[in-house]
Each structure stands twice: as structure tokens, then as C-alpha cells.
Amino acid sequence: MTELNLTAEERDAFHQDITLNRALDYFFVFDNVPLQFIYRDKLNAGELTDLEQRNKVITETLWLETYHQYLVCNVPFMFTYRGGVLQMPLQIHVTGAGRFTPPAKEERPFLATAEEVRASFDTWMADKGWQLADELRGKPAVASWQTLVRVPDRTSRIVSIMPVGNQVIMELIKTWTVEGKLTETAWVVVLMYDVDGSIIQDRSYIDMANWPSGPRFQAARARSPQPDVPTPGIMDGFYDYQRSHATAVEQTDLETRNLAIVEGAWVDALHNGPTMEVFHADRFRLQLPQQACSCDLATAMDLDAMAKEAAPDRTVRLGMTYAKGNQVVAEGVFAWTKDGVANESAFISFLLLDEDGLIIRERIYPTMDNLPGGDKLAARLGLGEV
């Protein structure tokens, strides 16, 4: 193992105990493969099947464009989305399962390439889409179109993407301005595609406290206040639906090894505390992009101890795992009781492993305001109130 030998300048730039308030790109570039300039490795994106390559291209082009130039009156979603397939796991304690409705089973033609999917979309827009847009433009804007006309400079860009079977897991940065001040946030989307390239699941990990439509969401909550809803079982329902529609995936030896580590030793560490048999002592960074911060292993150990103190019965349950190259993505829930009431909080983690199988980076998207001891965790990281 290479000896960690940092200059004072390098340590200040790349190896602080806690890194705060940097541009979000930092966490996806320099802090992505910790100390790469010393260890000489990088993220391995893995090999893609034809289906995975199709879905990657669709996501990077057509799906992203429906959020930008094609969004007029939400019309493109009528083609790309099979109804109300949006899941919002970070809001389950507020909205429950939301409006998620599994789409009806249909026999649809298999479109083998992204070009075929795009041609089908272009034909649909020419035959129906643009006419629908013209008709709807005379009505008050709603949903995503309402957000865009109120925040016309909001844009999204993909900063990491992992196609696995008929699913695509990606991280994005969204930017917009508030009273002339540039604002940004990170978010995650887990898409599932049908044979024709339509979307039958969109699980979006969004921080509504820092989101273009967040004020509208909070205003609606204020007008019709509702008590927090019971959370147990909601995510399990989402995962069951996903597993029933996911295609089989062949894994390399490296991916099989990494999945075994994450599903075994990493989960054990979440229950029993992080150890240097699981995490690289020098390289490891715990990243929280939605809070624009990261920390080293010692700080991560402090956070884990504080969470356990706040909820001694806290457990972790995995829902879905995905592996490509040297990266594993894990979705799951933290479960605990408070005043005799069962609680659950969803999260997704992007884990990067080195050649020895040690975890060198975990990028996690949790619900800070629905975590045991969340206020103390935020204070330890130097964040504001959650």
C-alpha cells in the first residue's frame, strides 16, 4: 500500500478532516477518487451490454432534453413516462408513497437502439406532442412546466451514470438562481426502462429544502398541514416493484467480489461501527453532496457513534444493490424506534472500492431531517440547522 505523504498544501486542499462549502463539482472530481494523484487509480465504469448502452444514451440525450428544451406543458412526459411512476424516497415521512402508481402491463415493441427510441419520440411529437403543447399553453402552468416558467434558468447536468440491466442510476447537479444568486444542489435518479425505452420507474432522491420547486412544495404543506406519515414498509413496496421488473444482470468477478463486500462487511460496519478492515484508513472520504461537505474516516466514526447514541436500536436494511466496475450503489433504509413508534428513513450510497476491496469513498444521500440525531450530526459537520 502506498505510503500517504502529503505536502502541507496538498493536505489543506484534499485531506481536511471536514471539507465544507465548495462547489459541488469538487465532490465529483477531485474528491471522487481520494488522493488519486498518489495512488494512481481511478473509477472503473465497467463494460456495458447493448441494452445498457442504449439506456445510457437515451438518458444522456432524450431524458435530459425533456427537462430542458422539450418540457413545454410537460408534454414529453406523456411519451417518456408511463404514468405516475415517480417515487420520492427522501419525502416518505411527509408524503408516504406519494402518487406512485405501477403502470399497467403492456406488450410494447422492442427498440434496440437509442436512435430507434429517438425516432419514435420525434414521430410522436410531430403527430401529437406539439399539437398538445399548443392546446395546453393557454392553460395555467402546472408541475414541472410551472417550475420552469417560474425559474427559467434551472438546469440539470449528469455528473455520474451507471447503467445496470434495464436500470440507470445517476447523480446530477441542478443549478438555478434565487434573486440573482447562483444556487446548486445534488440529486440522484434511479430510472427503469421498458423494452421500448419508456420509463416505468423514476426514483428521485431530492432535497426539497434546496430545490427550485421547494417553496411551492412547502407552501402546499403549509396550506394543508398533515402529520408525519408512518414510514415502515413504504420503501419495501418500492423495492418489490423494482425487483419484479428488473432484468437479470451478469457480473464480472470484480463486481461479484465488491457486491459481497458491500452486502456483508459494509452492512456489518453500519451496525457495529466502521473499521479499517472495511474502510481505507487514509483515503476514505464520506461525502454528503446535498450538504456540500465530506469528511475523513475518524469523523465518519464520530458520526456513526452519535447516530447510535440517538437511536441505540437503529438497524440498516438493504433494498437494492448495483455493481459496475469498481463501484457499488446501495439503496436501503435506516430503521429505529422513537417513543415506541417505528421509523424508517431512506438513503442511497455510492461506494468506491480499491483493488484490495477497501472502501475509499462513500457518497451518501440521506434525509438529514429524518435521521436519528440528525441535528447533532449536522452540528458535528459544521452545517446549519436541518
Contacts in CASP RR format, 6 or more apart in sequence:
PFRMAT RR
TARGET T0000
AUTHOR 0000-0000-0000
METHOD contacts of the structure
MODEL  1
MTELNLTAEERDAFHQDITLNRALDYFFVFDNVPLQFIYRDKLNAGELTD
LEQRNKVITETLWLETYHQYLVCNVPFMFTYRGGVLQMPLQIHVTGAGRF
TPPAKEERPFLATAEEVRASFDTWMADKGWQLADELRGKPAVASWQTLVR
VPDRTSRIVSIMPVGNQVIMELIKTWTVEGKLTETAWVVVLMYDVDGSII
QDRSYIDMANWPSGPRFQAARARSPQPDVPTPGIMDGFYDYQRSHATAVE
QTDLETRNLAIVEGAWVDALHNGPTMEVFHADRFRLQLPQQACSCDLATA
MDLDAMAKEAAPDRTVRLGMTYAKGNQVVAEGVFAWTKDGVANESAFISF
LLLDEDGLIIRERIYPTMDNLPGGDKLAARLGLGEV
1 356 0 8 1.000
2 38 0 8 1.000
2 39 0 8 1.000
2 40 0 8 1.000
4 35 0 8 1.000
4 38 0 8 1.000
4 282 0 8 1.000
4 283 0 8 1.000
5 38 0 8 1.000
6 14 0 8 1.000
6 15 0 8 1.000
6 35 0 8 1.000
6 38 0 8 1.000
13 30 0 8 1.000
14 30 0 8 1.000
14 31 0 8 1.000
14 34 0 8 1.000
14 35 0 8 1.000
15 35 0 8 1.000
15 296 0 8 1.000
16 296 0 8 1.000
17 295 0 8 1.000
17 296 0 8 1.000
17 298 0 8 1.000
17 299 0 8 1.000
18 293 0 8 1.000
18 294 0 8 1.000
18 295 0 8 1.000
18 296 0 8 1.000
18 299 0 8 1.000
18 381 0 8 1.000
18 382 0 8 1.000
19 26 0 8 1.000
19 31 0 8 1.000
19 293 0 8 1.000
19 294 0 8 1.000
19 295 0 8 1.000
20 292 0 8 1.000
20 293 0 8 1.000
20 381 0 8 1.000
20 382 0 8 1.000
20 383 0 8 1.000
21 292 0 8 1.000
21 293 0 8 1.000
22 292 0 8 1.000
23 184 0 8 1.000
24 173 0 8 1.000
24 184 0 8 1.000
24 185 0 8 1.000
24 186 0 8 1.000
24 289 0 8 1.000
24 292 0 8 1.000
25 159 0 8 1.000
25 173 0 8 1.000
27 186 0 8 1.000
27 287 0 8 1.000
27 289 0 8 1.000
27 292 0 8 1.000
27 294 0 8 1.000
27 363 0 8 1.000
28 159 0 8 1.000
28 160 0 8 1.000
28 171 0 8 1.000
28 173 0 8 1.000
28 289 0 8 1.000
31 285 0 8 1.000
31 287 0 8 1.000
31 294 0 8 1.000
31 361 0 8 1.000
32 43 0 8 1.000
32 352 0 8 1.000
32 361 0 8 1.000
33 39 0 8 1.000
33 41 0 8 1.000
33 42 0 8 1.000
33 43 0 8 1.000
33 352 0 8 1.000
33 360 0 8 1.000
33 361 0 8 1.000
34 280 0 8 1.000
34 283 0 8 1.000
34 284 0 8 1.000
34 285 0 8 1.000
34 360 0 8 1.000
34 361 0 8 1.000
35 282 0 8 1.000
35 283 0 8 1.000
36 42 0 8 1.000
39 283 0 8 1.000
39 354 0 8 1.000
41 354 0 8 1.000
41 355 0 8 1.000
43 326 0 8 1.000
43 327 0 8 1.000
43 352 0 8 1.000
44 254 0 8 1.000
44 325 0 8 1.000
44 326 0 8 1.000
44 327 0 8 1.000
45 162 0 8 1.000
45 324 0 8 1.000
45 325 0 8 1.000
45 327 0 8 1.000
46 252 0 8 1.000
46 324 0 8 1.000
46 325 0 8 1.000
47 252 0 8 1.000
48 56 0 8 1.000
48 163 0 8 1.000
49 165 0 8 1.000
50 112 0 8 1.000
51 165 0 8 1.000
51 166 0 8 1.000
51 247 0 8 1.000
52 163 0 8 1.000
52 164 0 8 1.000
52 165 0 8 1.000
53 114 0 8 1.000
53 163 0 8 1.000
54 111 0 8 1.000
54 112 0 8 1.000
54 113 0 8 1.000
54 114 0 8 1.000
54 117 0 8 1.000
54 197 0 8 1.000
55 163 0 8 1.000
55 165 0 8 1.000
55 166 0 8 1.000
55 167 0 8 1.000
55 168 0 8 1.000
55 191 0 8 1.000
55 193 0 8 1.000
55 197 0 8 1.000
56 161 0 8 1.000
56 163 0 8 1.000
56 168 0 8 1.000
57 114 0 8 1.000
58 114 0 8 1.000
58 117 0 8 1.000
58 118 0 8 1.000
58 193 0 8 1.000
58 197 0 8 1.000
59 158 0 8 1.000
59 161 0 8 1.000
59 163 0 8 1.000
59 168 0 8 1.000
59 170 0 8 1.000
59 191 0 8 1.000
60 158 0 8 1.000
60 161 0 8 1.000
61 114 0 8 1.000
61 118 0 8 1.000
62 80 0 8 1.000
62 114 0 8 1.000
62 117 0 8 1.000
62 118 0 8 1.000
62 121 0 8 1.000
63 80 0 8 1.000
63 191 0 8 1.000
63 199 0 8 1.000
64 156 0 8 1.000
64 157 0 8 1.000
64 158 0 8 1.000
65 76 0 8 1.000
66 76 0 8 1.000
66 77 0 8 1.000
66 80 0 8 1.000
67 144 0 8 1.000
67 155 0 8 1.000
67 156 0 8 1.000
68 155 0 8 1.000
68 156 0 8 1.000
70 76 0 8 1.000
70 125 0 8 1.000
71 144 0 8 1.000
71 145 0 8 1.000
71 148 0 8 1.000
72 133 0 8 1.000
72 136 0 8 1.000
72 137 0 8 1.000
72 145 0 8 1.000
73 132 0 8 1.000
73 133 0 8 1.000
73 136 0 8 1.000
73 137 0 8 1.000
73 139 0 8 1.000
73 141 0 8 1.000
73 145 0 8 1.000
74 136 0 8 1.000
74 142 0 8 1.000
74 143 0 8 1.000
74 144 0 8 1.000
74 145 0 8 1.000
75 125 0 8 1.000
75 129 0 8 1.000
75 130 0 8 1.000
75 132 0 8 1.000
75 133 0 8 1.000
75 136 0 8 1.000
76 121 0 8 1.000
76 125 0 8 1.000
76 129 0 8 1.000
77 144 0 8 1.000
78 129 0 8 1.000
78 132 0 8 1.000
79 121 0 8 1.000
79 124 0 8 1.000
79 125 0 8 1.000
79 129 0 8 1.000
79 198 0 8 1.000
80 121 0 8 1.000
80 198 0 8 1.000
80 199 0 8 1.000
81 198 0 8 1.000
81 199 0 8 1.000
81 202 0 8 1.000
82 103 0 8 1.000
82 194 0 8 1.000
82 198 0 8 1.000
82 199 0 8 1.000
82 200 0 8 1.000
83 101 0 8 1.000
83 103 0 8 1.000
84 99 0 8 1.000
84 100 0 8 1.000
84 101 0 8 1.000
84 103 0 8 1.000
85 100 0 8 1.000
85 101 0 8 1.000
85 102 0 8 1.000
85 103 0 8 1.000
85 199 0 8 1.000
85 200 0 8 1.000
85 201 0 8 1.000
85 202 0 8 1.000
86 99 0 8 1.000
86 100 0 8 1.000
86 202 0 8 1.000
86 203 0 8 1.000
86 204 0 8 1.000
87 97 0 8 1.000
87 98 0 8 1.000
87 100 0 8 1.000
87 201 0 8 1.000
87 202 0 8 1.000
87 203 0 8 1.000
87 204 0 8 1.000
87 238 0 8 1.000
88 95 0 8 1.000
88 98 0 8 1.000
88 203 0 8 1.000
88 204 0 8 1.000
88 206 0 8 1.000
89 203 0 8 1.000
89 205 0 8 1.000
89 235 0 8 1.000
89 238 0 8 1.000
89 331 0 8 1.000
89 346 0 8 1.000
89 348 0 8 1.000
90 205 0 8 1.000
90 206 0 8 1.000
90 207 0 8 1.000
90 208 0 8 1.000
90 346 0 8 1.000
90 365 0 8 1.000
90 366 0 8 1.000
90 367 0 8 1.000
90 370 0 8 1.000
91 98 0 8 1.000
91 206 0 8 1.000
91 208 0 8 1.000
91 367 0 8 1.000
92 229 0 8 1.000
92 231 0 8 1.000
92 234 0 8 1.000
92 235 0 8 1.000
92 344 0 8 1.000
92 346 0 8 1.000
93 228 0 8 1.000
93 229 0 8 1.000
93 231 0 8 1.000
93 343 0 8 1.000
93 345 0 8 1.000
93 367 0 8 1.000
93 370 0 8 1.000
94 221 0 8 1.000
94 226 0 8 1.000
94 228 0 8 1.000
94 229 0 8 1.000
95 229 0 8 1.000
96 229 0 8 1.000
96 231 0 8 1.000
96 234 0 8 1.000
97 234 0 8 1.000
97 237 0 8 1.000
97 238 0 8 1.000
100 238 0 8 1.000
102 200 0 8 1.000
102 241 0 8 1.000
103 200 0 8 1.000
108 194 0 8 1.000
108 195 0 8 1.000
108 196 0 8 1.000
108 198 0 8 1.000
109 195 0 8 1.000
109 196 0 8 1.000
110 195 0 8 1.000
110 196 0 8 1.000
111 117 0 8 1.000
111 120 0 8 1.000
111 195 0 8 1.000
111 196 0 8 1.000
111 197 0 8 1.000
117 196 0 8 1.000
117 197 0 8 1.000
120 196 0 8 1.000
140 146 0 8 1.000
141 148 0 8 1.000
141 149 0 8 1.000
141 150 0 8 1.000
144 213 0 8 1.000
146 213 0 8 1.000
146 216 0 8 1.000
147 154 0 8 1.000
147 212 0 8 1.000
147 213 0 8 1.000
147 216 0 8 1.000
148 154 0 8 1.000
150 212 0 8 1.000
151 176 0 8 1.000
151 177 0 8 1.000
151 212 0 8 1.000
151 213 0 8 1.000
153 175 0 8 1.000
153 176 0 8 1.000
153 177 0 8 1.000
154 174 0 8 1.000
154 175 0 8 1.000
154 176 0 8 1.000
154 212 0 8 1.000
155 174 0 8 1.000
155 175 0 8 1.000
155 176 0 8 1.000
156 172 0 8 1.000
156 173 0 8 1.000
156 174 0 8 1.000
157 172 0 8 1.000
157 173 0 8 1.000
157 175 0 8 1.000
158 170 0 8 1.000
158 171 0 8 1.000
158 172 0 8 1.000
159 171 0 8 1.000
159 172 0 8 1.000
159 173 0 8 1.000
159 186 0 8 1.000
160 170 0 8 1.000
160 171 0 8 1.000
160 350 0 8 1.000
161 168 0 8 1.000
161 169 0 8 1.000
161 170 0 8 1.000
161 171 0 8 1.000
162 168 0 8 1.000
162 169 0 8 1.000
162 170 0 8 1.000
162 322 0 8 1.000
162 324 0 8 1.000
162 327 0 8 1.000
162 329 0 8 1.000
163 169 0 8 1.000
163 324 0 8 1.000
164 249 0 8 1.000
164 322 0 8 1.000
164 323 0 8 1.000
164 324 0 8 1.000
165 246 0 8 1.000
165 247 0 8 1.000
165 248 0 8 1.000
165 249 0 8 1.000
166 192 0 8 1.000
166 193 0 8 1.000
166 194 0 8 1.000
166 245 0 8 1.000
166 246 0 8 1.000
166 247 0 8 1.000
167 190 0 8 1.000
167 191 0 8 1.000
167 192 0 8 1.000
167 193 0 8 1.000
167 201 0 8 1.000
167 242 0 8 1.000
167 246 0 8 1.000
167 322 0 8 1.000
168 189 0 8 1.000
168 190 0 8 1.000
168 191 0 8 1.000
168 193 0 8 1.000
169 188 0 8 1.000
169 189 0 8 1.000
169 190 0 8 1.000
169 191 0 8 1.000
169 322 0 8 1.000
169 329 0 8 1.000
170 188 0 8 1.000
170 189 0 8 1.000
170 191 0 8 1.000
171 186 0 8 1.000
171 187 0 8 1.000
171 188 0 8 1.000
171 289 0 8 1.000
171 350 0 8 1.000
171 363 0 8 1.000
172 186 0 8 1.000
172 187 0 8 1.000
172 188 0 8 1.000
172 189 0 8 1.000
173 184 0 8 1.000
173 185 0 8 1.000
173 186 0 8 1.000
174 184 0 8 1.000
174 185 0 8 1.000
174 186 0 8 1.000
174 187 0 8 1.000
174 211 0 8 1.000
174 212 0 8 1.000
175 182 0 8 1.000
175 183 0 8 1.000
175 184 0 8 1.000
176 182 0 8 1.000
176 183 0 8 1.000
176 184 0 8 1.000
176 212 0 8 1.000
177 183 0 8 1.000
183 210 0 8 1.000
185 207 0 8 1.000
185 210 0 8 1.000
185 211 0 8 1.000
185 290 0 8 1.000
186 289 0 8 1.000
186 290 0 8 1.000
186 365 0 8 1.000
187 204 0 8 1.000
187 205 0 8 1.000
187 206 0 8 1.000
187 207 0 8 1.000
187 211 0 8 1.000
187 290 0 8 1.000
187 365 0 8 1.000
188 204 0 8 1.000
188 205 0 8 1.000
188 348 0 8 1.000
188 365 0 8 1.000
189 202 0 8 1.000
189 203 0 8 1.000
189 204 0 8 1.000
189 205 0 8 1.000
190 201 0 8 1.000
190 202 0 8 1.000
190 203 0 8 1.000
190 242 0 8 1.000
190 320 0 8 1.000
190 331 0 8 1.000
190 348 0 8 1.000
191 199 0 8 1.000
191 201 0 8 1.000
191 202 0 8 1.000
191 203 0 8 1.000
192 199 0 8 1.000
192 200 0 8 1.000
192 201 0 8 1.000
192 242 0 8 1.000
192 245 0 8 1.000
192 246 0 8 1.000
193 199 0 8 1.000
193 200 0 8 1.000
194 200 0 8 1.000
200 245 0 8 1.000
201 241 0 8 1.000
201 242 0 8 1.000
201 245 0 8 1.000
203 238 0 8 1.000
203 242 0 8 1.000
205 346 0 8 1.000
205 348 0 8 1.000
205 365 0 8 1.000
207 290 0 8 1.000
208 214 0 8 1.000
208 217 0 8 1.000
208 218 0 8 1.000
209 369 0 8 1.000
210 290 0 8 1.000
211 217 0 8 1.000
230 342 0 8 1.000
231 342 0 8 1.000
231 343 0 8 1.000
231 344 0 8 1.000
231 345 0 8 1.000
232 335 0 8 1.000
232 342 0 8 1.000
232 343 0 8 1.000
232 344 0 8 1.000
233 344 0 8 1.000
234 344 0 8 1.000
235 319 0 8 1.000
235 332 0 8 1.000
235 333 0 8 1.000
235 344 0 8 1.000
235 346 0 8 1.000
236 319 0 8 1.000
239 319 0 8 1.000
239 320 0 8 1.000
239 331 0 8 1.000
242 320 0 8 1.000
243 320 0 8 1.000
251 259 0 8 1.000
251 323 0 8 1.000
252 325 0 8 1.000
254 325 0 8 1.000
254 326 0 8 1.000
255 323 0 8 1.000
255 324 0 8 1.000
255 325 0 8 1.000
255 328 0 8 1.000
256 323 0 8 1.000
257 357 0 8 1.000
258 323 0 8 1.000
258 325 0 8 1.000
258 326 0 8 1.000
258 327 0 8 1.000
258 328 0 8 1.000
258 351 0 8 1.000
258 353 0 8 1.000
258 357 0 8 1.000
259 321 0 8 1.000
259 323 0 8 1.000
259 328 0 8 1.000
261 278 0 8 1.000
261 328 0 8 1.000
261 353 0 8 1.000
261 357 0 8 1.000
261 359 0 8 1.000
262 321 0 8 1.000
262 323 0 8 1.000
262 328 0 8 1.000
262 330 0 8 1.000
262 351 0 8 1.000
263 318 0 8 1.000
263 321 0 8 1.000
263 330 0 8 1.000
265 277 0 8 1.000
265 278 0 8 1.000
266 278 0 8 1.000
266 330 0 8 1.000
266 351 0 8 1.000
266 359 0 8 1.000
267 316 0 8 1.000
267 318 0 8 1.000
268 278 0 8 1.000
269 275 0 8 1.000
269 278 0 8 1.000
269 279 0 8 1.000
270 304 0 8 1.000
270 316 0 8 1.000
271 315 0 8 1.000
271 316 0 8 1.000
273 301 0 8 1.000
273 304 0 8 1.000
273 305 0 8 1.000
273 308 0 8 1.000
274 297 0 8 1.000
274 300 0 8 1.000
274 301 0 8 1.000
274 304 0 8 1.000
276 297 0 8 1.000
278 358 0 8 1.000
278 359 0 8 1.000
279 297 0 8 1.000
279 300 0 8 1.000
279 358 0 8 1.000
279 359 0 8 1.000
279 360 0 8 1.000
280 297 0 8 1.000
280 354 0 8 1.000
280 358 0 8 1.000
280 359 0 8 1.000
280 360 0 8 1.000
281 297 0 8 1.000
283 354 0 8 1.000
283 358 0 8 1.000
283 360 0 8 1.000
283 361 0 8 1.000
284 296 0 8 1.000
284 297 0 8 1.000
284 300 0 8 1.000
284 358 0 8 1.000
284 359 0 8 1.000
284 360 0 8 1.000
284 361 0 8 1.000
284 362 0 8 1.000
285 294 0 8 1.000
285 295 0 8 1.000
285 296 0 8 1.000
285 360 0 8 1.000
285 361 0 8 1.000
285 362 0 8 1.000
286 294 0 8 1.000
286 295 0 8 1.000
286 296 0 8 1.000
286 297 0 8 1.000
286 299 0 8 1.000
286 300 0 8 1.000
286 303 0 8 1.000
286 362 0 8 1.000
286 364 0 8 1.000
287 293 0 8 1.000
287 294 0 8 1.000
287 361 0 8 1.000
287 362 0 8 1.000
287 363 0 8 1.000
287 364 0 8 1.000
288 294 0 8 1.000
288 363 0 8 1.000
288 364 0 8 1.000
288 365 0 8 1.000
288 366 0 8 1.000
288 368 0 8 1.000
288 381 0 8 1.000
289 363 0 8 1.000
289 365 0 8 1.000
290 365 0 8 1.000
290 368 0 8 1.000
291 368 0 8 1.000
291 378 0 8 1.000
291 381 0 8 1.000
291 383 0 8 1.000
293 381 0 8 1.000
293 382 0 8 1.000
293 383 0 8 1.000
295 303 0 8 1.000
295 381 0 8 1.000
299 380 0 8 1.000
299 381 0 8 1.000
302 380 0 8 1.000
303 377 0 8 1.000
303 380 0 8 1.000
303 381 0 8 1.000
306 373 0 8 1.000
306 376 0 8 1.000
306 377 0 8 1.000
306 380 0 8 1.000
307 314 0 8 1.000
307 371 0 8 1.000
307 372 0 8 1.000
307 373 0 8 1.000
307 374 0 8 1.000
307 377 0 8 1.000
308 314 0 8 1.000
310 372 0 8 1.000
310 373 0 8 1.000
310 374 0 8 1.000
310 376 0 8 1.000
311 336 0 8 1.000
311 337 0 8 1.000
311 338 0 8 1.000
311 372 0 8 1.000
311 373 0 8 1.000
313 336 0 8 1.000
313 337 0 8 1.000
314 334 0 8 1.000
314 335 0 8 1.000
314 336 0 8 1.000
314 372 0 8 1.000
315 334 0 8 1.000
315 335 0 8 1.000
315 336 0 8 1.000
316 332 0 8 1.000
316 333 0 8 1.000
316 334 0 8 1.000
316 335 0 8 1.000
317 332 0 8 1.000
317 333 0 8 1.000
317 335 0 8 1.000
318 330 0 8 1.000
318 331 0 8 1.000
318 332 0 8 1.000
319 330 0 8 1.000
319 331 0 8 1.000
319 332 0 8 1.000
319 333 0 8 1.000
320 330 0 8 1.000
320 331 0 8 1.000
320 332 0 8 1.000
321 328 0 8 1.000
321 329 0 8 1.000
321 330 0 8 1.000
321 331 0 8 1.000
322 328 0 8 1.000
322 329 0 8 1.000
322 330 0 8 1.000
323 329 0 8 1.000
326 352 0 8 1.000
326 353 0 8 1.000
326 354 0 8 1.000
326 355 0 8 1.000
327 350 0 8 1.000
327 351 0 8 1.000
327 352 0 8 1.000
327 353 0 8 1.000
328 350 0 8 1.000
328 351 0 8 1.000
328 353 0 8 1.000
329 348 0 8 1.000
329 349 0 8 1.000
329 350 0 8 1.000
329 351 0 8 1.000
330 348 0 8 1.000
330 349 0 8 1.000
330 351 0 8 1.000
331 346 0 8 1.000
331 347 0 8 1.000
331 348 0 8 1.000
332 346 0 8 1.000
332 347 0 8 1.000
332 348 0 8 1.000
333 344 0 8 1.000
333 345 0 8 1.000
333 346 0 8 1.000
333 347 0 8 1.000
334 344 0 8 1.000
334 345 0 8 1.000
334 347 0 8 1.000
334 366 0 8 1.000
334 371 0 8 1.000
334 372 0 8 1.000
335 342 0 8 1.000
335 343 0 8 1.000
335 344 0 8 1.000
336 342 0 8 1.000
336 343 0 8 1.000
336 372 0 8 1.000
337 343 0 8 1.000
338 372 0 8 1.000
343 370 0 8 1.000
343 372 0 8 1.000
345 366 0 8 1.000
345 367 0 8 1.000
345 370 0 8 1.000
345 371 0 8 1.000
346 366 0 8 1.000
346 367 0 8 1.000
347 364 0 8 1.000
347 365 0 8 1.000
347 366 0 8 1.000
347 367 0 8 1.000
348 364 0 8 1.000
348 365 0 8 1.000
349 362 0 8 1.000
349 363 0 8 1.000
349 364 0 8 1.000
349 365 0 8 1.000
350 361 0 8 1.000
350 362 0 8 1.000
350 363 0 8 1.000
350 364 0 8 1.000
351 359 0 8 1.000
351 361 0 8 1.000
351 362 0 8 1.000
351 363 0 8 1.000
352 359 0 8 1.000
352 360 0 8 1.000
352 361 0 8 1.000
352 362 0 8 1.000
353 359 0 8 1.000
353 360 0 8 1.000
354 360 0 8 1.000
368 374 0 8 1.000
368 377 0 8 1.000
368 378 0 8 1.000
368 383 0 8 1.000
368 386 0 8 1.000
369 386 0 8 1.000
371 377 0 8 1.000
374 386 0 8 1.000
375 385 0 8 1.000
375 386 0 8 1.000
378 384 0 8 1.000
378 385 0 8 1.000
378 386 0 8 1.000
END
